[in-house]
Structures are given as structure tokens and as C-alpha cells.
Amino acid sequence: MPLNLADIFLVAVLVSAFKLMAYAELELGYGFWSYVLFVFCFIELLTLIDENELWQRQQPQFEPKTLHCGKSAKSQALKQCNVCGQLTSDTHCPRCYAKTHFRKPQANARALAWMVTALVLMIPANLLPIMNTVNLGQNTFATIFSGIVILWQDGSYPVAIIIFAASICIPIIKALALFYLLIETQRCKKVEQASKLYRWLEWMGKWSMIDVFVVIILVSLVQLGTVLTVEPQIGIVFFAVMVLCQMMSVHSFDPRILWDRLNPHE
């Protein structure tokens, strides 16, 4: 499962800077702007890399000899490797030696199990504190929602909106969207829209990691004893595991099942 969190970490750095401005004066140095430039260049580099072309240049002899246009690979008894994308009729990929399947085994059941687990973890993730700020000996425990409220009251409206969308709205929307996809595999009424929704879920999944990175950055930077210290709390563990379970749920789902049900005779 490809995962690039460089842009998420950059947003988390900005959010952490806004939070620290409430306690101290901050100035952005050359290292920060260098990192911003690195993130943009790194993301652009990833968009220019074609993994399929790299595999084909390395071992082009594994390409199937006969392919019929207009028919699915499954109807031609071909499986697509989930690692390198190679089409083959063998039980193992001849190019990367990974085990191959026509479709992800028990895709719907696994996706549902991961999402139900995420929903269970969502309760303690939102109710328990994610961090404790010790300011002049006074402890201030903050949950995800209380942290959003503090940012809003301090006038950091854009940051509060970003955290609210990424940490509260997106996990709920992802759960509803995945349940819709599971239902759509049985109805097959809006397959094209469901496929687009799945691609959106893949792209949006990582943005819920903003709060996790914010806590990591604050805990790493703010360690001034009783004057000002940030300590992680158990809530951030539940939240991180919840986000990972949702990402695994989306990854376990196989969108090709939507098209299989639409064309059952292929």
C-alpha cells in the first residue's frame, strides 16, 4: 500500500507552530522553507514516476502474449499481481513472485472488519485526552474536540477548521462511504460513482494523521520542565490505531468487485 505522508507532516508542522505561538514567539528559519521546497519537489517527483514502466523495462518478457481488448482480465483467466501489476495465469507472479488472486480474498469481509474495529476505537480516541500541557505546573488535558475549541477561541480559525475536518469529519465520512461501497457491491446501480468514491477514500485516508503528527512534534519540541511541557496521552494511541484501521479497511476493499457484479457473464 503506497503511502506518502510528507505533505501531511508539513501541515502538522504549521499547525504545531500556530499552537506554540500562544506560548512563545516563533520565527520561521531557512530550514523550514527548505523543507517546504523539499516537500513540493518530492511530491512532484512521485507523480512523474511510472511504476508499471519501471517493471516493464526490467523484465518485459513476462507480458502475456495474447490479450483481448474490451474484456476483463478475469474473463481471460488472468490475474493481476497486487505488488507489481503483472498479468499472469499462474498462482505466483513470475516477475516479483508474490501470490496472485483474481480478486482480493474475502475483500468485503476484511474491509468491514477493519472499519468496525476503527469505529470501536473512535469512541476512546475522541473521549480520552490526546495530550497534557504543563504550563507553570498547571496540567491542561486536551481531547481532539477541546483542542479544536481552543484554537477557535484563540482566533486560529483556518487551523481549527483543518483539524476538525481531518480528525472528526473525515473518519466519519470514510466509514459511511465504505459502508456505501459494500452495499453497492450488491446493488450495482451506480458503479462509476462508487469507483470515484473509492479513489477519493484512498487519497483522503492519510489526512487524519495530522493530529498524530502534531502531538509528536509538540512532545519533541516542548520540554521545558514545569515551565512548559507537552506530554502524550492514551487518546492519541487510540486515534492513531483508528486511522490505521480505516486505511487498512480501504486498502482491503477491492473496487473491481463492483464491475464484476455489473458484468456477471464476463
C-alpha positions as CSV (number, residue, x, y, z in Angstrom):
1,M,0.0,0.0,0.0
2,P,1.8,3.2,-1.2
3,L,1.8,5.9,1.4
4,N,3.4,9.3,1.3
5,L,3.0,11.5,4.4
6,A,5.4,14.3,3.6
7,D,2.6,16.8,2.8
8,I,0.7,15.7,5.9
9,F,3.8,16.3,8.1
10,L,4.2,19.7,6.6
11,V,0.6,20.7,7.5
12,A,1.2,19.3,11.0
13,V,4.3,21.5,11.4
14,L,2.2,24.5,10.5
15,V,-0.5,23.5,13.0
16,S,2.1,23.0,15.7
17,A,3.6,26.4,15.0
18,F,0.2,28.1,15.4
19,K,-0.3,26.2,18.7
20,L,3.1,27.2,20.0
21,M,2.5,30.9,19.2
22,A,0.1,31.0,22.1
23,Y,3.1,30.4,24.5
24,A,6.1,31.9,22.7
25,E,7.3,34.0,19.8
26,L,8.3,31.9,16.8
27,E,10.3,32.8,13.7
28,L,10.4,30.5,10.6
29,G,14.0,29.8,9.7
30,Y,15.7,28.8,6.4
31,G,15.3,25.1,7.4
32,F,11.5,25.4,7.4
33,W,11.4,26.9,3.9
34,S,13.9,24.4,2.7
35,Y,11.6,21.6,3.9
36,V,8.6,23.2,2.2
37,L,10.6,23.2,-1.1
38,F,11.6,19.6,-0.5
39,V,8.0,18.5,0.0
40,F,6.8,20.1,-3.2
41,C,9.7,18.7,-5.2
42,F,9.3,15.3,-3.6
43,I,5.5,15.1,-4.4
44,E,6.1,16.3,-7.9
45,L,8.8,13.6,-8.3
46,L,6.4,10.9,-7.2
47,T,3.8,12.0,-9.8
48,L,6.4,11.6,-12.5
49,I,7.4,8.1,-11.7
50,D,5.5,5.3,-13.5
51,E,5.9,2.1,-11.6
52,N,4.5,-0.1,-14.4
53,E,7.0,1.3,-16.8
54,L,9.9,0.6,-14.4
55,W,8.7,-3.0,-14.1
56,Q,8.3,-3.4,-17.8
57,R,11.8,-2.1,-18.5
58,Q,13.3,-4.5,-16.0
59,Q,11.6,-7.7,-17.2
60,P,9.3,-7.2,-20.3
61,Q,9.4,-10.8,-21.2
62,F,6.7,-11.6,-18.7
63,E,3.9,-9.8,-20.5
64,P,1.0,-12.0,-21.6
65,K,1.2,-13.0,-25.3
66,T,-2.5,-12.7,-26.1
67,L,-4.8,-10.1,-24.6
68,H,-8.3,-9.4,-25.9
69,C,-9.4,-5.7,-25.8
70,G,-12.8,-5.0,-24.3
71,K,-12.7,-8.0,-22.0
72,S,-11.7,-8.1,-18.4
73,A,-8.5,-9.9,-17.3
74,K,-10.6,-12.2,-15.1
75,S,-12.7,-13.3,-18.1
76,Q,-9.4,-14.2,-19.9
77,A,-8.2,-16.3,-16.8
78,L,-5.6,-13.7,-16.0
79,K,-4.8,-12.4,-12.5
80,Q,-3.2,-9.0,-11.7
81,C,-0.4,-9.0,-9.2
82,N,-1.2,-6.6,-6.3
83,V,2.6,-5.8,-6.0
84,C,3.8,-5.1,-9.5
85,G,0.6,-5.1,-11.6
86,Q,1.8,-8.0,-13.7
87,L,-1.0,-10.0,-15.5
88,T,-0.5,-13.8,-15.2
89,S,-2.4,-17.0,-15.1
90,D,0.0,-18.6,-12.6
91,T,-0.6,-18.8,-8.8
92,H,2.5,-16.7,-8.2
93,C,3.7,-13.6,-10.1
94,P,6.6,-14.6,-12.5
95,R,8.1,-11.1,-12.1
96,C,8.0,-10.4,-8.3
97,Y,7.0,-13.9,-7.0
98,A,4.1,-12.6,-5.0
99,K,1.0,-14.8,-4.7
100,T,-1.7,-13.8,-7.1
101,H,-5.5,-13.8,-6.9
102,F,-8.3,-12.9,-9.3
103,R,-9.7,-10.6,-6.6
104,K,-8.5,-9.8,-3.1
105,P,-9.5,-12.8,-0.9
106,Q,-12.6,-12.0,1.2
107,A,-12.3,-8.3,0.4
108,N,-15.7,-7.2,1.6
109,A,-15.4,-9.2,4.9
110,R,-11.9,-7.8,5.6
111,A,-12.9,-4.2,4.8
112,L,-16.0,-4.5,7.0
113,A,-13.9,-6.0,9.9
114,W,-11.3,-3.3,9.7
115,M,-13.9,-0.5,9.6
116,V,-15.9,-1.9,12.5
117,T,-12.7,-2.0,14.5
118,A,-12.0,1.6,13.6
119,L,-15.5,2.7,14.7
120,V,-15.0,1.0,18.1
121,L,-11.6,2.7,18.6
122,M,-13.1,6.0,17.5
123,I,-15.0,6.3,20.8
124,P,-12.0,6.3,23.2
125,A,-10.0,8.2,20.6
126,N,-12.4,11.2,20.9
127,L,-13.3,10.9,24.6
128,L,-9.8,10.4,26.1
129,P,-7.2,13.1,26.2
130,I,-4.6,13.1,23.5
131,M,-2.0,15.3,25.3
132,N,-1.4,17.2,28.5
133,T,0.2,20.6,28.5
134,V,2.1,21.5,31.7
135,N,2.3,25.3,32.0
136,L,3.9,26.7,35.1
137,G,3.0,23.5,37.0
138,Q,-0.7,23.5,35.8
139,N,-1.9,20.5,33.9
140,T,-4.2,21.0,31.0
141,F,-5.6,17.8,29.4
142,A,-6.9,18.2,25.9
143,T,-9.1,15.9,23.8
144,I,-9.3,16.3,20.0
145,F,-12.5,18.4,20.2
146,S,-11.3,20.5,23.1
147,G,-8.1,21.3,21.2
148,I,-10.3,22.5,18.3
149,V,-12.3,24.7,20.5
150,I,-9.2,26.3,22.0
151,L,-7.8,27.0,18.5
152,W,-11.2,28.6,17.5
153,Q,-11.3,30.7,20.6
154,D,-7.7,31.9,20.0
155,G,-8.7,33.1,16.6
156,S,-6.9,30.4,14.6
157,Y,-10.0,29.7,12.5
158,P,-8.3,28.1,9.5
159,V,-6.3,25.7,11.7
160,A,-9.3,24.8,13.7
161,I,-11.3,24.0,10.6
162,I,-8.5,21.9,9.2
163,I,-8.2,19.8,12.4
164,F,-12.0,19.5,12.7
165,A,-12.2,18.3,9.1
166,A,-9.3,15.9,9.2
167,S,-9.7,14.4,12.7
168,I,-13.5,14.3,13.1
169,C,-15.3,14.8,9.8
170,I,-13.1,12.6,7.6
171,P,-13.1,9.5,9.8
172,I,-16.9,9.6,10.0
173,I,-17.3,10.3,6.3
174,K,-14.9,7.5,5.4
175,A,-16.9,5.0,7.5
176,L,-20.2,5.9,5.8
177,A,-18.6,5.9,2.4
178,L,-17.1,2.4,2.9
179,F,-20.4,1.0,4.1
180,Y,-22.0,2.6,0.9
181,L,-19.4,0.8,-1.2
182,L,-20.1,-2.5,0.5
183,I,-23.8,-2.1,-0.2
184,E,-23.1,-1.0,-3.8
185,T,-21.3,-4.3,-4.5
186,Q,-24.6,-6.0,-4.1
187,R,-26.8,-3.4,-5.9
188,C,-24.5,-2.3,-8.7
189,K,-26.7,0.7,-9.5
190,K,-24.0,3.5,-9.5
191,V,-20.8,1.7,-10.3
192,E,-18.9,4.7,-11.8
193,Q,-19.7,6.9,-8.9
194,A,-18.7,4.2,-6.4
195,S,-15.4,3.8,-8.2
196,K,-14.7,7.5,-8.0
197,L,-15.7,7.5,-4.3
198,Y,-13.2,4.7,-3.7
199,R,-10.4,6.7,-5.3
200,W,-11.3,9.6,-3.1
201,L,-11.2,7.4,0.0
202,E,-7.7,6.2,-0.9
203,W,-6.5,9.8,-1.3
204,M,-8.2,11.2,1.8
205,G,-7.2,8.4,4.2
206,K,-3.9,9.8,5.3
207,W,-5.1,13.3,6.2
208,S,-6.4,12.1,9.5
209,M,-2.8,11.6,10.6
210,I,-2.4,15.4,11.1
211,D,-3.3,15.2,14.8
212,V,-0.9,12.4,15.4
213,F,2.0,14.3,13.9
214,V,1.0,17.4,15.8
215,V,1.3,15.6,19.1
216,I,4.6,14.0,18.1
217,I,6.1,17.4,17.1
218,L,4.9,19.2,20.2
219,V,6.1,16.5,22.5
220,S,9.5,16.5,20.8
221,L,9.9,20.3,20.9
222,V,8.3,21.5,24.1
223,Q,10.2,20.0,27.0
224,L,10.9,22.9,29.5
225,G,10.2,21.2,32.8
226,T,7.5,22.8,34.9
227,V,7.6,26.0,32.8
228,L,6.1,24.4,29.7
229,T,5.9,20.7,28.8
230,V,3.7,18.7,26.4
231,E,3.1,15.1,27.3
232,P,1.3,12.5,25.1
233,Q,-1.8,10.7,26.5
234,I,-3.5,7.4,25.8
235,G,-6.1,9.0,23.5
236,I,-3.6,9.7,20.7
237,V,-2.7,5.9,20.7
238,F,-6.4,5.0,20.1
239,F,-6.6,7.7,17.5
240,A,-3.5,6.6,15.6
241,V,-4.7,2.9,15.6
242,M,-8.1,4.0,14.5
243,V,-6.7,5.9,11.5
244,L,-4.5,2.9,10.5
245,C,-7.6,0.6,10.8
246,Q,-9.5,2.8,8.4
247,M,-6.7,2.9,6.0
248,M,-6.4,-0.9,6.1
249,S,-10.2,-1.1,5.5
250,V,-10.0,1.0,2.3
251,H,-6.9,-1.0,1.2
252,S,-8.7,-4.3,1.8
253,F,-11.7,-3.4,-0.3
254,D,-11.4,-4.5,-4.0
255,P,-13.3,-2.0,-6.3
256,R,-13.1,-4.5,-9.2
257,I,-15.9,-6.4,-7.5
258,L,-18.3,-3.5,-8.4
259,W,-17.6,-4.2,-12.1
260,D,-17.8,-7.9,-11.7
261,R,-21.3,-7.7,-10.4
262,L,-22.2,-5.3,-13.2
263,N,-21.0,-7.7,-15.9
264,P,-21.5,-11.2,-14.3
265,H,-21.2,-13.1,-17.6
266,E,-17.6,-11.9,-18.5
